[in-house]
Amino acid sequence: AKLTVAASHDLVLAALRDALPAAAGLALDLAFMGSLHALQQFAEGRTGLAGFHVSLGVHAPGELAPFRRLLQARRDRLIRVVERDQGLMLPRGNPARVHGFHDLERKQLRFVNRQRGSGTRLLIDRLIAEEGLEASSLVGYTNEEFTHHAVAATVASGAADAGFGLRAAAAEYGLAFVPRVRERYYLAVRASALATPAVMRLIDVLRGAVLARVVATLPGYRREAAGTVVGVEALND
């Protein structure tokens, strides 16, 4: 069975696609894009599932509205996949002693951003605003990359002094990491598809040993309640 998945970039999801043995009887046709673009495709019926992520804890007013607009409580359900750490990616040893976006502004360090429409870009903009900064005051704010790996590679190469993304991507490139947010990653699915063999198989995989092995290799990930199906109302401000 094959499932089409439009998804925000995630290291566990990519590794899971590659790790699924033929015996699993499941293949993931995975296309990475921004969270909102993935949910737009899902809302339009152009993909079977959509992967997106939201931060845990207190949300800014209206922060979840862009996600909720593309989901319908009666029509859709959410499958929990993983929890993951996002934060600032910095050169090894954090020589500039960066702890927040205010340090990037004050020291005029070069930042590499994520693309508009990505869940991580929404998060970056929220954190910048919470620190009382203007996005335009950050050097490199308009320089965009499309994946966590691309951001990490840009910092590792010296083309930027800082980026923002997953702890696991920072670790892969030997970068320093300053954690800022813990997130939950979901897969949106039609309620009517939950009883199909392919989706039932996916839920089994998320609850089983294959996902456990993948998560064990990637720093900053936890498989809290992986494979649990919840309603759209789980996205509460």
Helices and strands as residue ranges (DSSP letters): E 2-7, H 11-19, G 22-24, E 27-32, H 35-43, E 49-55, H 65-68, E 76-90, H 101-106, E 111-114, H 119-130, G 135-137, E 144-145, H 148-156, E 162-166, H 167-172, E 176-190, G 191-193, H 197-207, H 209-216, E 221-222, E 229-231, G 232-234
